[in-house]
Amino acid sequence: MDLLEVEKVSKTFNQNGVLMPVLKEISFRVREGEFIALVGPSGSGKSTLLRILNGLIPPTQGRVLYQGKVLPSVNLDSAMVFQSFALFPWLTVLGNVELGLEARALPEHERRKRAIHFIEKVGLDGFEEAYPRELSGGMKQRVGLARALAVEPKLLCMDEPFSALDPLTSLTLREEVLMLWEDKSMPVNTIIMVTHIIEEAVFMADRVLVLSPHPGTLVTDIAIDVPRPRDRKDPVLSEFSDRIFSLMA
Amino acid sequence: MEVEPLPHGVTSSKVIGLLEYLDDHHGKEDIYKLAEAIHYELGELLSVIKMGEMLGLVETPGGDVVITDLGRKILKSKVAQRKLIIREQLKKLMIFQRLIEALQKSEEGRLSKEVILEELSRLLPHENAEALFKTIVNWSRYAELLGYNHDAQTLYLDEESFPAPPQ
């Protein structure tokens, strides 16, 4: 069975009485274990689509099925990583990661244990008592990752997770996210990532879904059938990038 | 050996990102070309390279930056192993040796930020002690060499690196 089925999803926002169509009849399926990238220029509604996929906002038309069932509200089997990190400045790294577990009704010692486990998994051990303002962008995003992973989601949604980072830091974080995704001991095995960087999508994903803007429409769904580990300089990856770029231009 | 400051604002993610880039380019790149390729100010890139060099992860013959065997080893290592390698490299730097000595001489292996800032100003009078302190804390935490508690404003020996003696 597919993990996620997206059926003719449309979304229209009402802006001061004016109807703004953002997404139009988007359909695709996601199998368990896939790494999907959603790419498109600004205005293609890719971040809105990501929020519909994990139930943060409802579609205007169409439906999203998770494991064969319609999503009634937020999908508790999924977690989100945000571009802006979305950390609480008054909480330490440990506090921020534990907070994500509070809604899951776990006993306190279990929360602590799990938070520490995932802090280690993302390489943040040593930073447990640091506050967000003491951290670099790369470390802040690792907190965002640890917080998302700690709820042990089946589906990890990432919205432009590397866009706020400097180029060298994003190189490191991309590799680390791939290491986590390939780590068999991690509960998460399906990732949907929104990005506007085509090379990033092609390097990381199994499939790249390309959206066109105003309103967002699914233009194409390309399988990146290149074995892993991948080489960023692989000419085959560049060909995929060129193809996607020409579709978006 | 003289005490050398750490370049300000350089993080482990930037140094490892540099190694990733070099690995993609046959382990070597011209420094000017590299700055252009990754849209870095030259000064900022030189700081990252300098830190990589202090850690033994890159070398800079001529105008190039070249990855070392240890740099390649880091790329092949998992996140936890990377921290161990960096910890051993940091321990070789005089600035960390001096701070560790001072902490080991202190009661309970901890000192206030104020005392550390004074020590840094004494060791490196021309450096901005506050900025240097921040960089030291960042690397120390990453390598679990030293810890820092912001609320108590104290730097201490991390138990991962300095386990308490058995009672």
Contacts between the chains, C-beta under 8 A, distances in Angstrom:
chain1	res1	chain2	res2	distance
A	120	B	80	7.1
A	121	B	79	7.5
A	122	B	79	7.2
A	123	B	79	3.9
A	123	B	80	7.4
A	123	B	82	7.3
A	123	B	83	6.7
A	123	B	142	7.9
A	125	B	83	7.5
A	125	B	144	6.1
A	125	B	160	7.7
A	126	B	83	7.5
A	126	B	140	7.6
A	126	B	141	4.0
A	126	B	142	5.9
A	126	B	143	7.0
A	126	B	144	4.1
A	126	B	147	7.0
A	126	B	158	6.7
A	126	B	160	7.4
A	127	B	141	5.0
A	127	B	142	7.6
A	129	B	147	7.3
A	129	B	148	7.9
A	129	B	149	5.7
A	129	B	150	7.3
A	130	B	141	6.5
A	130	B	148	7.6
A	130	B	150	7.0
A	131	B	150	5.8
A	134	B	134	7.8
A	134	B	137	7.3
A	134	B	138	7.9
A	134	B	150	6.2
A	136	B	11	4.5
A	136	B	13	6.7
A	136	B	138	6.9
A	138	B	11	6.0
A	138	B	13	3.5
A	138	B	14	7.7
A	139	B	11	7.3
A	139	B	13	7.4
A	165	B	13	7.8
A	166	B	14	6.9
A	166	B	40	7.8
A	167	B	17	7.2
A	167	B	38	4.3
A	167	B	39	6.2
A	167	B	40	7.0
A	168	B	13	7.1
A	168	B	14	4.4
A	168	B	15	8.0
A	168	B	17	3.0
A	168	B	18	5.7
A	168	B	20	7.9
A	168	B	21	7.0
A	168	B	38	6.3
A	168	B	40	7.5
A	168	B	48	6.6
A	169	B	11	7.0
A	169	B	13	4.2
A	169	B	14	5.7
A	169	B	17	5.7
A	170	B	17	7.3
A	171	B	16	8.0
A	171	B	17	4.0
A	171	B	20	4.5
A	171	B	21	6.2
A	172	B	13	4.5
A	172	B	14	7.7
A	172	B	16	4.5
A	172	B	17	4.3
A	172	B	20	6.3
A	173	B	13	6.8
A	175	B	20	6.1
A	176	B	79	6.6
A	179	B	78	7.1
A	179	B	79	7.1
A	231	B	24	7.1
A	232	B	24	5.0
A	233	B	24	5.3
A	233	B	25	7.6
